[in-house]
């Protein structure tokens, strides 16, 4: 049958006219729209990549499931950075070519299709919906996924997307709310798909709760898949490095399909992933950078007139448009040389998303223009 058609308003080309305006401003354009990292890749990662450039895992075919070193590093990362021991949970792991392909292929790899329903937050990352549409399944958007009564009795629900910390809102779900989602999903035989790509970018605590936390999952990974990415924590978006952890049965089956379609991370990049997962010093230095940039943006946006506060997590400031519509605000900010994301892309056309993934110098210039 192949991929089904999809519909999306997620088209960054729609910002081109405003970018042209912003480029005419003295000092040039400050792009706070796409959340693409700008800081250096950690030295430990670059060294590991270079050393593995001609290793056996480079000139030979790498394993889809990851090298033993990578699988161990993922398990150690969960234990050391999130306080989760995957072994007693019965969890498996598999690396993915970035988190976006994992999200986009998830419904298809779960064999969902016509008559099946995937629940997702109404305001969310667009690829959740696109991936569901590609599989030919139905999308159910709800205001609050932790309000389990909004989806538990809907016929055909097979999977539930959770995103904490959330892109774009920054919301962090408590362990209690995650627990209710996992329990309700298990009652109806659905899979919890927990996008935790910003887990270490939590500004209310050291790390946000995981769907795989022992107190959330009742000591079992059954029916849970958690996704994580190194793109933001280690500035490795171009390396395409991420992984899925959770229900071993589901992951083992997915891995078979992933092998057949060539969704495999190159050997040298797997070595770089190991270094990134073990270099927690670099991760927390990057975390501090983002926290300071966010705080600077929040202060400047507040002085400009926005009703804004520090997000609980993730890398974005999420604010209601002053004009009532995102596109008018985007045009007004473009006249200051600043480009931001339209909330329409994420399901809220009256909001803006402002990214902290810009250099300190760019953030300072943007703040000066806003003040």
Secondary structure, DSSP 8 states (H G I E B T S, - for coil): -----------GGGGHHHHHHHHTSTT--EEESS----S---HHHHHHHHHTTTSHHHHS---TT--HHHHHHHHHHHHHHH---HHHHTEEEEEESHHHHHHHHHHHHTT--TT-EEEEESSS-HHHHHHHHHHT-EEEEES-TT-GGGTTTSTTEEEEEEESS-TTT-----HHHHHHHHHHHHHHT-EEEEE-TTTT-BSSSSS---TTSHHHHTT--TTEEEEEESTTTSS-GGG--EEEEEEHHHHHHHHHHHHHTT----HHHHHHHHHHHH-HHHHHHHHHHHHHHHHHHHHHHHHHT------SBSSEEEEE-TTSSHHHHHHHHHTTTEEEEEGGGGT-TTEEEEE--S-HHHHHHHHHHH-
